[in-house]
Amino acid sequence: MKKIGALIGAIALIAGLTSCTKKVEKGEFTVQKGKFMIAMEIGYPPFEYYADDGKTPMGFDIELGKEIAKRLNLEPEFVDTAWDGIFAGLDTDRYDAVISAATITEERLQNYLFSNPYIGNGQSLIVRKDSTLKINKFSDIAGMKVGYQAETTSDFYAKKHAAEEGFTYIENAYDKVMNAYDDLKLKRIDVVVSDGLVAVDYLAPKDTEFKQVWSGTPDEYFGICMKKGNTELQTKVNKILEDMKADGTLKNIYVKIFGMDLSDSIK
């Protein structure tokens, strides 16, 4: 009887908890009414990073996300997400969009929707300022200790060109690009393969410990990634991006974050 009584009590408790659980109401084209939920890996300056307080998100994609949410008449909510699972979260309705320096690729387009590009990017090779390494072209990293963020276009670019040009290097893959730069500073690696737009943030300070020794032309474009089938959100986001170009808002964000107008990078 004690066991039966306990079981009945447990059932009653579960029923009570279930009845108290508030059901999240879906928006017209969002996973939660009144919100624009944005996934990003917050550790990729200058696109997304935390302020000195360790909890306030900042960066280009933050500014972009806030402006898009404002024009959608929605409240932005940023969801810090590990990169290796960030796209899959769209499939399970964890958020509405990925705005996280996400490159538009043919493979991703097979599974997700993307906005029109909002910025163009090329790869760069970064070394310590006191480095005497002779690097004039990408293949000059042959035999060197090379760092980059795993599963990013920097990773893919390095492997692709090494295979095509027949050279090898010592691979150092990191979960965050900032860790690659930290190891470069500590002389644990020789060179970092980095998005050129990310490198800007590390090269800009007057007391920077880094220098750029090679850069490629923009050959990849960042876009806002959305769940397959959510064409209504895609259409709205594309219209907002066009309006932001036309009224100068996008240019202002470029200048605020990068110190230059990068409008030509997506022409």
URVEN-V723269 format. One record per helix or strand of 2 or more residues. SS is the DSSP state (hx for helix, st for strand). FROM is the first residue (numbers start at 1). TO is the last residue. If there is no record, write none. Layout:
# URVEN-V723269
ss=SS from=FROM to=TO
ss=SS from=FROM to=TO
This chain:
# URVEN-V723269
ss=hx from=2 to=20
ss=st from=35 to=40
ss=st from=48 to=50
ss=st from=57 to=58
ss=hx from=60 to=71
ss=st from=75 to=80
ss=hx from=83 to=85
ss=hx from=88 to=91
ss=st from=97 to=98
ss=hx from=106 to=111
ss=st from=112 to=114
ss=st from=119 to=121
ss=st from=123 to=128
ss=hx from=138 to=141
ss=st from=145 to=149
ss=hx from=153 to=165
ss=st from=170 to=174
ss=hx from=177 to=185
ss=st from=191 to=195
ss=hx from=196 to=203
ss=st from=210 to=215
ss=st from=220 to=222
ss=st from=225 to=227
ss=hx from=231 to=246
ss=hx from=249 to=258
ss=hx from=263 to=266
